[in-house]
Amino acid sequence: MHCTLLGIPVQSGTGRRGCDMGPDGLRAAGLTEAIESLGHTVSDAGNLEPAPLRPVSHPNSVLKALPETVAWLDALSEKAYALASEGMPVFLGGDHIMAAGTVSGVARHANDVGRPQFVLWLDAHPDFHTLNSTTSGNLHGTPAAYFTGQDSFEDIYPKLHAAVSPENVCMIGIRSVDPPERILLREAGVTVHDMRAIDENGIAVLLSAFLEKVAAANGMLHVSLDVDFLDPSIAPGVGTTVPGGATFREAHLAMEMLHDSGLVTSLDLVELNPFLDERGKTALLLTDLTASLLGRQVMDRPTRSFG
């Protein structure tokens, strides 16, 4: 497989600085070398630059950095669309607003080749606010609502060439949902597995059911992995820590199952904040998880000390 790395040093979607250093943190953690060690080829497209600012506005006065964020999405949606036809793009973030650009871009490509786009959303948050519903104004809470075609984004975010059907989105690890999001998710029909569902059923059962659905539809699968999907005890390098996240083995099992499925066609690694990390602990874990998704087996995993 050929993988193309693209850094998206965007932090305008969150209220905290530092995740713009995420792409270089992942590079420093040896992401390229880890992928190449599995027999894949890698090209690094460097870091994306935002498009020129557009005069955009919205009646919700709490929205933060809207023109700056839209400039990132304008550039990223087009770049993701181009990269989707050149192998497997691995998008390095950056805050989770970037998924509005990555998913919309790869979904446009999937539409071109006549295949349905599916999204596996591994996150503590559903990020399903519209521009109308958000009360924090932090736009990293909006990408999933946008790429599934919910209202309020028209003529502000980039034109959505091919919305992802909400029924093709599976969210796992959710444990922090705002009331308006809960209503929107239920109405849209998104599959949401919170941490209680993982506790009761195990992550393998939940993920297997979704992968079977993707395979039956001959779908293309985008995986969006937010650092806060993981428990903060193993992944402290994120500005939105929520206790009770996925364990080391749950996360690796998910990645190993994704590799075995052969369905993943694109990947986000988002919300890494090296400024908040502990001696690269989170960046190294994300690198290891990516390696598991791309074929590293348990018996091949190097011993690593975080002491």
Secondary structure, DSSP 8 states (H G I E B T S, - for coil): -EEEEEEE---TTSSSS-GGGHHHHHHHTTHHHHHHTTT-EEEEEEE-----------S-TT--SHHHHHHHHHHHHHHHHHHTTSSEEEEEESSTTHHHHHHHHHHHHHHHTT--EEEEEESSS-----TTT-SS--GGG-HHHHHTT-TT-TTTS---SS---GGGEEEEEE----HHHHHHHHHHT-EEEEHHHHHHH-HHHHHHHHHHHHHHTT-EEEEEEEGGGB-TTT----SS--SS-B-HHHHHHHHHHHHHHT-EEEEEEE---GGGSSTTHHHHHHHHHHHHHTT--GGG-------
